[in-house]
Every structure is written in structure tokens, then in C-alpha cells.
Amino acid sequence: MKNPKNILITGASSGIGEALALFYADEGRTLFLCGRDEERLNVSAENCRKKGAVVYARKIDVTDENAVREWIFESDETAPLDLVIANAGISAGPGGPEGETEEQTRRIFAVNVGGVLNTVLPAAARMRPRKLGQIALISSLAGYRGLPSAPAYSGSKNAVRAWGEALRGWLAPEGLEICVVCPGFVASRITAKNKFPMPFFMRADKAAKIIAKGLEKNKGRITFPLPLAFASWVMSALPAPVAEILLTKLPKKGA
């Protein structure tokens, strides 16, 4: 979508979400931002206000279905939403010798999948009668193929990618633009925990520019950086036995 005026972003207190909020912050724009850390969220909101945007910030856990729905409906009443970015997400690595714990796994899926559902469904419900609007789902290149180094994270991001791509075809006749974003390693609180080399590591502000450019063109899948995106695609296309051998060599994420 070109020049969206009213924008809602989840997980806007750090990383890609914060960078996107700052990118879109401008005179004539209204931003609705949420995050779990109220202190960081308020800092992000204030920085956006300094750039001229009208900003409404609210502390919300995206796993709270009712709270997210009420927030989105209220925001849409305040200023009809043009663009909604379902960005909030978390990661974790093996919690011990036996791998990811059940608690980690359930929490990751609750945020990364449940949080996206809680954001996209009410947003689409408000946009469909207008036959206008754009929704971006933040997935990951890790969602191209299940990674032994991050089972819950890659599994949850795979679900987001597949659902978003299916929604694109389903809702296109109703005037909605659905875009799936699959970034590689971007500076955030998630990647800050990684103790291994991250190829093509990217600043969050640069990632935000790439995402915004892709959204302006209504690209169905926004993937970057290209070399890592190509490698991820190749890995997903390899025969399973070959991919499994290669993937077991990957370093595990820190808990």
C-alpha cells in the first residue's frame, strides 16, 4: 500500500517493530503501537512523536485475545486502519540437555502463532467491509524449513508464512493486501542472545526500509537478505535426508 496514514504495529518496543514505527513516524500519520515492556514502548512512542506522528501506545500481551481485539477495534474507531503489522514474536533455544522445554515451546507458539491470529483476524474483520487495507505478517527465513537448532521458532514462523500466503489469495478479491515478511538476522533482542556467527546481519532500520518498500509494492513475500533467502529456499528444496544432515551442523540458539 502506498502512503498508509493509520498504522498499527505489535511488538513495537524493540527490533523490527520499533524500527518500522520510527520509519513510518511522520506528520499526518497516526500510529497505534503495543508491546509488553511499557518502559521501552513509551520510549519508542516518544521518539515517534518527536518525528511528528500522532501516537497511541498501549502495553499488551498479544496472547490475550480479548485485549488485542478490543485494542484493534478501538484503534480502528479512532482512525480507520490502513496498515496492520503483526510483528510481535519471541524465540528461545534448548533449555537443557533434552532440548527446548515444554514451557518454552508452548510460549513461543502462543506468541508467534496465537499472537498473529489475535492481530490479523480482528484487523481483517474491520477492513473487509471497507474493501481496503493491508496486513503484514512477520515470519522469518527460519520458517522455510524446520530447524533442529530452533524447533519451536522455525515451526511457528513456518505456520505464519503458510497462513499468510494462503490469506493473500483468499482476501485479495475483497480488496485486502496480505504480505508475508521473511527476514534473516536482524538486530533485535532475539538475535542479541545468539552466540554464533550470523551471516548478512542487518541493522533494524535497514530492515524496516526494505519491508516498507516491499509493502508499498504489495509484494506477497518480502524476503531478505537475498543471499540468505536463496540459501533458505535451496535448503527447503533439498531431499529430506540431505537437509537433515546439513541442518544438524547448525549451532543451537542460547536459551
TITORGU-911444 format. One record per atom (N, C-alpha, C): residue in three letters; x, y, z. Coordinates in steps of 0.001 Angstrom, whole numbers, padded with zeros to 6 digits, always signed. Atoms other than C-alpha are relative to their C-alpha. Layout:
<pts>
ALAXYZ ...
</pts>
This chain:
<pts>
MET+000845-001192+000000 MET+000000+000000+000000 MET+000884+001247+000000 LYS-000755-001237+000068 LYS+001278+003434-000895 LYS-000513+001003+001034 ASN+000273-001072-000953 ASN+001435+006062+001818 ASN-001139-000286+000978 PRO+001016+000257-001026 PRO-000611+004451+004619 PRO+000028+001091+001056 LYS+000093-001093-000965 LYS-001840+007041+007100 LYS-000148-000497+001439 ASN+000296+000506-001344 ASN-003094+004995+010061 ASN+000559-001412+000122 ILE-000776+001238-000032 ILE-000785+002179+011088 ILE+000034-000574+001408 LEU-000040+000708-001277 LEU-000942-000402+013879 LEU+001117-001035-000053 ILE-001145+000909-000043 ILE+002163-002365+014903 ILE+000066-000685+001358 THR-000208+000728-001251 THR+002506-005088+017526 THR+001501-000226+000195 GLY-001419+000198-000280 GLY+005834-005670+019255 GLY+000823+001197-000424 ALA-000631-001225+000499 ALA+006785-002038+018620 ALA+000992+000612+000975 SER-000904-000562-001005 SER+009038-001591+021642 SER+001469-000311-000261 SER-001398+000326+000303 SER+012192-003047+020066 SER+000088-000648-001376 GLY-000246+000732+001231 GLY+013752-004611+016980 GLY-000703+000554-001227 ILE+000651-000379+001250 ILE+011909-004580+013664 ILE-001243+000841+000259 GLY+001219-000755-000288 GLY+008678-003331+015236 GLY+000294+001447+000317 GLU-000377-001362-000342 GLU+010331-000277+016742 GLU+000537+000730-001223 ALA-000574-000623+001193 ALA+012268+000388+013524 ALA-001085+000377-001003 LEU+001103-000313+000911 LEU+009071+000232+011457 LEU-000807+001190+000514 ALA+000723-001131-000576 ALA+007321+002609+013852 ALA+000747+001301-000279 LEU-000805-001190+000251 LEU+010179+005093+013510 LEU+000032+000343-001483 PHE-000007-000250+001441 PHE+010217+004678+009732 PHE-001276+000706-000436 TYR+001282-000564+000429 TYR+006528+005483+009386 TYR-000367+001279+000757 ALA+000330-001192-000791 ALA+006507+008226+012040 ALA+000242+001257-000819 ASP-000110-001201+000808 ASP+005801+011455+010228 ASP-001238+000858+000221 GLU+001153-000889-000072 GLU+003480+014449+010116 GLU-001146-000595-000824 GLY+001162+000495+000725 GLY-000013+013372+009123 GLY-000271-001479+000183 ARG+000205+001426-000240 ARG+000353+009793+010309 ARG-000407-000241+001449 THR+000411+000427-001330 THR-001298+008104+013266 THR+000492-001423+000218 LEU-000557+001312-000308 LEU+000475+005160+014883 LEU-000630-000560+001255 PHE+000496+000736-001164 PHE-001006+002588+017236 PHE+001035-001080+000291 LEU-001117+000884-000323 LEU+001797+000720+018998 LEU-000280-000779+001274 CYS+000120+000777-001231 CYS+001823-002087+021518 CYS+001282-000773+000251 GLY-001156+000786-000402 GLY+004443-004029+023422 GLY-000209-000492+001414 ARG+000125+000545-001364 ARG+004931-005998+026621 ARG+000773+000809+001020 ASP-000831-000781-000907 ASP+007626-003755+028113 ASP-000436+001463-000097 GLU+000581-001345+000049 GLU+005905-000486+028978 GLU+001065+001088-000083 GLU-001056-001016+000006 GLU+009121+001437+029588 GLU+000600+000156-001387 ARG-000572-000061+001351 ARG+010659+000540+026224 ARG-001036+000513-001000 LEU+001058-000432+000908 LEU+007318+001072+024489 LEU-000185+001516+000065 ASN+000172-001443-000155 ASN+006983+004572+025901 ASN+001147+000775-000645 VAL-001147-000635+000647 VAL+010473+005449+024690 VAL-000190-000004-001510 SER+000245+000114+001439 SER+009633+004182+021211 SER-001085+000968-000442 ALA+001113-000882+000337 ALA+006349+006112+021201 ALA+000437+001460+000013 GLU-000441-001394-000101 GLU+008002+009337+022318 GLU+000919+000374-001158 ASN-000883-000254+001144 ASN+010665+009051+019610 ASN-000810+000196-001281 CYS+000867-000154+001170 CYS+007893+008669+017034 CYS-000745+001339+000043 ARG+000677-001302-000143 ARG+006068+011725+018401 ARG+000934+001145-000377 LYS-000975-001043+000324 LYS+009249+013768+018030 LYS+000128+000177-001512 LYS-000067-000088+001450 LYS+009106+012999+014308 LYS-001301+000533-000605 GLY+001223-000637+000467 GLY+005601+014459+014091 GLY-001240-000869-000048 ALA+001160+000892+000069 ALA+003324+011421+014287 ALA-000875+000130+001240 VAL+000902+000156-001135 VAL+000265+011108+016488 VAL+000113-001454+000437 VAL-000303+001356-000453 VAL+000981+008067+018642 VAL-000862-000395+001190 TYR+000711+000613-001117 TYR-001194+005878+020844 TYR+000745-001286+000340 ALA-000773+001179-000416 ALA+000806+003311+022818 ALA-000707-000709+001147 ARG+000665+000763-001047 ARG-000539+000512+024965 ARG+000785-001276+000314 LYS-000637+001243-000434 LYS+001035-002283+026991 LYS-001001-001145-000174 ILE+000884+001137+000275 ILE-000495-005530+025698 ILE+000845-001246-000244 ASP-000564+001303+000342 ASP+000457-009198+025614 ASP-000859-000551-001133 VAL+000786+000405+001173 VAL-000585-010394+022144 VAL-000669-001358+000165 THR+000677+001281-000229 THR-001575-013778+023583 THR-001368+000195+000646 ASP+001295-000317-000601 ASP-004538-012051+025269 ASP-000978+000359-001123 GLU+000877-000170+001164 GLU-007144-012498+022529 GLU-000978+001164+000161 ASN+001005-001035-000204 ASN-009802-010230+024019 ASN+000624+001391+000062 ALA-000656-001301-000128 ALA-007399-007425+024892 ALA+000471+000510-001354 VAL-000486-000406+001323 VAL-005883-007398+021401 VAL-001168+000406-000892 ARG+001163-000333+000827 ARG-009297-007441+019703 ARG-000575+001362+000388 GLU+000544-001280-000460 GLU-010578-004583+021856 GLU+000901+001162-000415 TRP-000947-001042+000377 TRP-007422-002583+021177 TRP-000084+000316-001498 ILE+000067-000209+001448 ILE-007639-003093+017408 ILE-001315+000674-000395 PHE+001293-000618+000314 PHE-011351-002251+017266 PHE-000014+001464+000447 GLU-000046-001365-000528 GLU-010810+000839+019432 GLU+000891+000882-000875 SER-000913-000751+000858 SER-007864+001925+017288 SER-000654+000325-001335 ASP+000654-000187+001288 ASP-009876+001477+014104 ASP-001128+001030+000091 GLU+001030-001021-000202 GLU-012666+003612+015560 GLU+000635+001384+000072 THR-000707-001275-000123 THR-010145+006339+016360 THR+000470+000505-001357 ALA-000484-000336+001339 ALA-008618+006273+012873 ALA+000001-001290-000825 PRO+000102+001235+000785 PRO-009581+003639+010240 PRO+001373-000496-000459 LEU-001336+000539+000241 LEU-006559+001388+009911 LEU+000254-000281-001476 ASP-000434+000276+001371 ASP-004748+001340+006571 ASP+000952-001191-000034 LEU-001041+001022-000038 LEU-001870-000937+007580 LEU+000125-000572+001405 VAL-000205+000694-001272 VAL-001578-003520+010360 VAL+001185-000938-000165 ILE-001201+000836+000063 ILE+001768-005201+011033 ILE+000040-000905+001225 ALA-000034+000997-001077 ALA+001616-008390+013117 ALA+001449-000429+000176 ASN-001445+000163-000124 ASN+005211-008266+014269 ASN+000439-000714+001268 ALA-000442+000526-001294 ALA+005339-009409+017912 ALA+000413-001466-000101 GLY-000480+001377+000036 GLY+007395-012557+018324 GLY+001118-000213+001006 ILE-001070+000348-000936 ILE+009798-014360+020635 ILE+000724-001236-000505 SER-000765+001195+000347 SER+012410-017074+020376 SER+000630-000552+001262 ALA-000747+000633-001082 ALA+014309-019442+022610 ALA+000784-001141-000611 GLY-000754+001148+000454 GLY+016815-022188+022275 GLY-000175-001135+000986 PRO+000115+001122-000916 PRO+017245-025518+024016 PRO+000162+000431+001454 GLY-000044-000388-001398 GLY+016546-025122+027713 GLY+000846-000929+000847 GLY-000826+000930-000756 GLY+018752-028008+028736 GLY+000466-001130-000899 PRO-000526+001112+000793 PRO+020324-031291+027607 PRO-001070-000666-000871 GLU+001057+000670+000753 GLU+016951-032565+026406 GLU-000633+000902-001053 GLY+000529-000906+001022 GLY+016295-029549+024171 GLY-000980+000997+000572 GLU+000977-000989-000432 GLU+013540-026958+024290 GLU-000971-000605+001012 THR+000945+000477-000999 THR+011298-027268+027303 THR-001423+000121-000522 GLU+001408-000111+000389 GLU+007553-027742+027012 GLU-000494+001426+000218 GLU+000431-001367-000297 GLU+007047-024341+028612 GLU+000466+000963-001087 GLN-000516-000849+001073 GLN+009295-022650+026015 GLN-000782-000204-001280 THR+000685+000307+001253 THR+007607-024414+023139 THR-001402+000579-000029 ARG+001371-000503-000044 ARG+004082-023538+024214 ARG-000040+001531-000025 ARG-000030-001455-000024 ARG+005001-019916+024902 ARG+000343+000569-001375 ILE-000394-000474+001330 ILE+006695-019484+021518 ILE-001167-000107-000980 PHE+001144+000146+000908 PHE+003689-020857+019643 PHE-001142+000937+000389 ALA+001070-000892-000456 ALA+001297-018820+021792 ALA+000227+001424-000499 VAL-000316-001358+000445 VAL+003086-015573+020888 VAL+000102+000079-001521 ASN-000313-000101+001423 ASN+004322-016265+017359 ASN-001144-000405-000915 VAL+001149+000414+000814 VAL+001205-018011+016064 VAL-001294+000583+000577 GLY+001212-000519-000621 GLY-001541-017168+018538 GLY-000066+001514-000050 GLY-000029-001457+000037 GLY-000446-013535+018698 GLY-000295+000547-001381 VAL+000287-000414+001374 VAL-000549-013259+014914 VAL-001481-000191-000316 LEU+001435+000229+000194 LEU-004023-014811+014802 LEU-000816+001080+000714 ASN+000741-000980-000793 ASN-005197-012443+017539 ASN+000060+001395-000610 THR-000158-001308+000654 THR-003947-009486+015482 THR-000670+000038-001366 VAL+000462-000011+001394 VAL-004808-010453+011919 VAL-001514-000163-000119 LEU+001430+000269+000149 LEU-008329-011787+012422 LEU-000873+001224+000298 PRO+000819-001186-000225 PRO-009846-008693+014062 PRO+000328+001143-000958 ALA-000366-001041+000962 ALA-007890-006399+011727 ALA-000707-000238-001330 ALA+000676+000332+001257 ALA-009260-008211+008685 ALA-001501+000221+000113 ALA+001432-000188-000208 ALA-012755-008096+010178 ALA-000395+001466-000162 ARG+000282-001429+000146 ARG-012567-004290+010266 ARG+000241+000487-001422 MET-000355-000457+001344 MET-011005-003920+006827 MET-000910-000542-001097 ARG+000764+000641+001067 ARG-013178-006320+004829 ARG-001243+000776-000422 PRO+001160-000780+000450 PRO-016358-004209+004874 PRO+000392+001225-000832 ARG-000468-001161+000756 ARG-014301-001269+003541 ARG+000628-000397-001325 LYS-000703+000523+001180 LYS-012646-003487+000916 LYS+001289+000765-000251 LEU-001235-000758+000094 LEU-009433-001688+001651 LEU+000840-000239+001248 GLY-000898+000156-001142 GLY-006400-002299+003844 GLY+001122-000973-000310 GLN-001151+000873+000179 GLN-003069-004040+004137 GLN+000417-000585+001355 ILE-000458+000677-001209 ILE-001868-006587+006689 ILE+001319-000698-000309 ALA-001300+000646+000152 ALA+001747-007687+007071 ALA+000226-000964+001156 LEU-000309+001007-001000 LEU+002684-010880+008900 LEU+001508-000212+000007 ILE-001449+000159-000076 ILE+006268-011056+010135 ILE+000338-001458+000299 SER-000454+001380-000144 SER+007593-014564+009575 SER+001527+000028+000131 SER-001458+000055-000088 SER+011268-015474+009131 SER+000524-000960-001053 LEU-000623+000982+000885 LEU+013667-017221+006785 LEU+000115-001346+000706 ALA-000024+001249-000764 ALA+013757-019800+009586 ALA-001273-000801-000234 GLY+001251+000685+000266 GLY+010213-020655+008511 GLY-000033-000763-001307 TYR-000046+000734+001264 TYR+011333-022144+005208 TYR+000167-001504+000216 ARG-000278+001420-000257 ARG+012432-025433+006775 ARG+000194-000176+001505 GLY-000144+000233-001433 GLY+012224-026885+010285 GLY+001455-000121+000405 LEU-001395-000021-000415 LEU+015494-026159+012070 LEU+000186-000715+001337 PRO-000265+000690-001269 PRO+016804-028576+014730 PRO+000560+000947+001054 SER-000589-000958-000936 SER+018577-025579+016279 SER-001045+000887+000663 ALA+001072-000845-000557 ALA+015256-023785+016924 ALA-001348-000571-000416 PRO+001210+000691+000452 PRO+012314-026210+016597 PRO-001277+000824+000108 ALA+001257-000733-000180 ALA+009522-024092+018061 ALA-000015+001286-000805 TYR-000053-001265+000737 TYR+010676-020845+016489 TYR-000225-000234-001490 SER+000139+000245+001439 SER+011071-022259+012967 SER-001373-000574-000317 GLY+001340+000553+000229 GLY+007834-024235+013300 GLY-001074+001061+000045 SER+001003-001058-000120 SER+005867-021203+014426 SER+000079+000964-001173 LYS-000151-000924+001116 LYS+007293-018994+011696 LYS-000425-000643-001316 ASN+000486+000718+001177 ASN+006537-021673+009092 ASN-001525+000096-000073 ALA+001466-000098-000038 ALA+002898-021625+010206 ALA-000464+001390-000395 VAL+000351-001380+000343 VAL+002766-017831+009956 VAL+000158+000237-001493 ARG-000237-000194+001434 ARG+004263-017881+006464 ARG-001079-000667-000840 ALA+000984+000736+000800 ALA+001926-020553+005105 ALA-001398+000604+000130 TRP+001331-000582-000200 TRP-001186-018997+006660 TRP-000109+001348-000712 GLY+000030-001310+000643 GLY-000282-015516+005426 GLY-000088-000105-001508 GLU+000039+000159+001452 GLU+000345-016698+001885 GLU-001359-000520-000463 ALA+001334+000475+000341 ALA-002985-018539+001876 ALA-001030+001124+000125 LEU+000915-001129-000177 LEU-004793-015471+003236 LEU+000088+000982-001160 ARG-000188-000956+001097 ARG-003337-013359+000436 ARG-000936-000325-001164 GLY+000869+000397+001100 GLY-005159-015352-002232 GLY-001470+000057+000365 TRP+001396+000035-000449 TRP-008324-015664-000170 TRP-000611+001393+000089 LEU+000545-001328-000266 LEU-008710-011975+000720 LEU+000239+001019-001109 ALA-000264-000926+001103 ALA-007381-010385-002478 ALA-001279+000449-000712 PRO+001224-000442+000672 PRO-010832-010395-004143 PRO-000813+000997+000820 GLU+000732-000926-000861 GLU-012103-008404-001156 GLU+000750+001321+000200 GLY-000718-001264-000038 GLY-009563-005634-001689 GLY+001091+000098+001042 LEU-001041-000032-001028 LEU-007149-006585+001116 LEU+001334-000478-000558 GLU-001352+000381+000382 GLU-003407-006795+000603 GLU+000657-000706+001183 ILE-000661+000779-001052 ILE-001716-009536+002646 ILE+001432-000273-000430 CYS-001413+000172+000329 CYS+002075-009591+002711 CYS+000699-000762+001127 VAL-000778+000770-000975 VAL+004405-012051+004430 VAL+001449+000459-000067 VAL-001377-000481-000074 VAL+007801-010807+005587 VAL+000882-001087+000606 CYS-000915+001043-000466 CYS+010666-013295+005945 CYS+001420+000567+000074 PRO-001353-000553-000149 PRO+013786-011557+007291 PRO+001005-001050+000448 GLY-001071+000819-000537 GLY+017128-013083+008073 GLY+000385+000519+001376 PHE-000455-000468-001309 PHE+019263-011994+011024 PHE-000049+001534+000058 VAL+000163-001445-000162 VAL+018180-008503+012107 VAL+000256+000351+001459 ALA-000307-000430-001364 ALA+019397-006615+015166 ALA-001275+000122+000831 SER+001176+000008-000870 SER+016878-007239+017958 SER+000380-000652+001322 ARG-000239+000661-001274 ARG+016549-008575+021481 ARG+000103-001515-000195 ILE-000092+001433+000295 ILE+016151-012042+019911 ILE+001404-000351-000473 THR-001321+000331+000540 THR+019378-012007+017882 THR+001121+000363+000972 ALA-001030-000374-000973 ALA+021254-010374+020771 ALA+000410-001191+000857 LYS-000301+001181-000805 LYS+021093-013755+022511 LYS+000853-001026-000750 ASN-000745+000968+000798 ASN+022796-015580+019642 ASN+001502+000153+000220 LYS-001437-000004-000256 LYS+026393-016528+020391 LYS+000782-000583-001169 PHE-000659+000578+001168 PHE+027191-017788+016889 PHE+000008+001026-001137 PRO-000050-000941+001133 PRO+028095-016017+013616 PRO-001358+000058-000708 MET+001279-000193+000701 MET+025025-014560+011872 MET+000281+000636-001357 PRO-000332-000541+001324 PRO+025654-014170+008113 PRO-000979+001076-000442 PHE+000792-001102+000551 PHE+024435-010954+006492 PHE-000840+000696+001081 PHE+000678-000674-001106 PHE+023468-009488+009873 PHE-000345+001432-000402 MET+000509-001278+000496 MET+021406-006333+009317 MET-000527+000870+001137 ARG+000572-000942-000946 ARG+020519-003234+011287 ARG-001524+000038-000163 ALA+001456+000008+000037 ALA+016841-002910+012172 ALA-000552+001109-000893 ASP+000506-001094+000828 ASP+016435+000453+010422 ASP+000104-000325-001486 LYS-000129+000425+001397 LYS+017720-001004+007153 LYS-001072-001027-000353 ALA+001050+000998+000223 ALA+015339-003954+007504 ALA-001357+000675-000157 ALA+001280-000714+000076 ALA+012441-001538+008081 ALA-000198+000637-001365 LYS+000093-000630+001319 LYS+013208+000281+004837 LYS-000333-001040-001073 ILE+000261+001067+000970 ILE+013237-002992+002891 ILE-001449-000463+000110 ILE+001370+000449-000224 ILE+009953-004072+004450 ILE-000996+001025-000532 ALA+000916-001053+000434 ALA+008258-000727+003816 ALA-000049+000097-001522 LYS-000044-000044+001464 LYS+009395-000741+000192 LYS-000797-001160-000598 GLY+000740+001152+000471 GLY+008003-004245-000272 GLY-001502+000155+000205 LEU+001425-000221-000269 LEU+004698-003293+001342 LEU-000586+001010-000982 GLU+000475-000997+000960 GLU+004409-000257-000928 GLU-000306-000637-001349 LYS+000200+000705+001270 LYS+004688-002624-003902 LYS-000976-001157+000124 ASN+000915+001114-000256 ASN+002269-005114-002305 ASN+000607-001340-000404 LYS-000650+001274+000287 LYS+004771-007951-002586 LYS-000559-001078+000934 GLY+000568+001074-000800 GLY+003316-011246-001415 GLY+000971-000565+001011 ARG-001029+000514-000902 ARG+006586-012408+000108 ARG+001195+000942-000063 ILE-001124-000926-000087 ILE+009237-009960+001254 ILE+001126-000714+000737 THR-001094+000781-000585 THR+012468-011873+001852 THR+001319+000746-000143 PHE-001306-000656+000033 PHE+015914-010541+002682 PHE+000841-000517+001172 PRO-000770-000407+001180 PRO+018859-010530+002550 PRO-000033-001100-001067 LEU+000187+000937+001106 LEU+018797-012179-000861 LEU+000902-001228+000046 PRO-000835+001213-000033 PRO+021841-014497-000452 PRO-000507-001021+001031 LEU+000489+000909-001035 LEU+020440-015946+002788 LEU-001383-000535-000364 ALA+001321+000443+000447 ALA+016931-016095+001319 ALA+000152-001119-001027 PHE-000226+001034+001012 PHE+018268-018103-001625 PHE+000480-001290+000662 ALA-000498+001180-000703 ALA+020152-020456+000704 ALA-001131-000707+000748 SER+001137+000582-000724 SER+016983-020969+002775 SER-000931-000734-000954 TRP+000856+000631+001009 TRP+014980-021740-000352 TRP+000620-001319-000481 VAL-000684+001214+000446 VAL+017590-024253-001529 VAL-000105-001083+001070 MET+000077+000970-001086 MET+017600-025934+001879 MET-001391-000631+000064 SER+001367+000524-000055 SER+013808-026285+001768 SER-000299-000924-001167 ALA+000238+000809+001188 ALA+014039-027853-001697 ALA+000823-001288-000026 LEU-000846+001193-000018 LEU+016682-030437-000823 LEU-000780-001224+000470 PRO+000601+001219-000548 PRO+015710-034074-000226 PRO+000172-000017+001515 ALA-000012-000040-001462 ALA+014894-034537+003452 ALA+001255-000598+000623 PRO-001201+000575-000638 PRO+017826-036879+004272 PRO+001224+000906-000124 VAL-001148-000894+000214 VAL+020338-034415+002796 VAL-000136+001233+000886 ALA+000234-001188-000812 ALA+018767-031401+004525 ALA+000228-000295+001481 GLU-000142+000349-001412 GLU+018721-033198+007863 GLU+001466-000073+000402 ILE-001434+000100-000296 ILE+022448-033911+007695 ILE+000611+001388+000126 LEU-000551-001354-000005 LEU+023266-030282+006889 LEU-000505+000812+001183 LEU+000606-000824-001047 LEU+020873-028777+009416 LEU+000472-000380+001401 THR-000478+000397-001324 THR+022211-030799+012325 THR+001357+000632+000325 LYS-001285-000668-000220 LYS+025504-028916+011850 LYS-000173+001425+000513 LEU+000235-001376-000413 LEU+023868-025580+012718 LEU+000160+000158+001500 PRO-000124-000240-001448 PRO+024691-024044+016120 PRO-001367+000227+000614 LYS+001271-000175-000709 LYS+021904-024054+018701 LYS-000077+001382+000608 LYS+000217-001298-000608 LYS+020382-020842+019950 LYS+000140-000100+001516 GLY-000070-000035-001457 GLY+021001-019817+023528 GLY-001391+000084+000575 ALA+001335+000006-000600 ALA+018087-020239+025896 ALA-000464+001414+000279 
</pts>
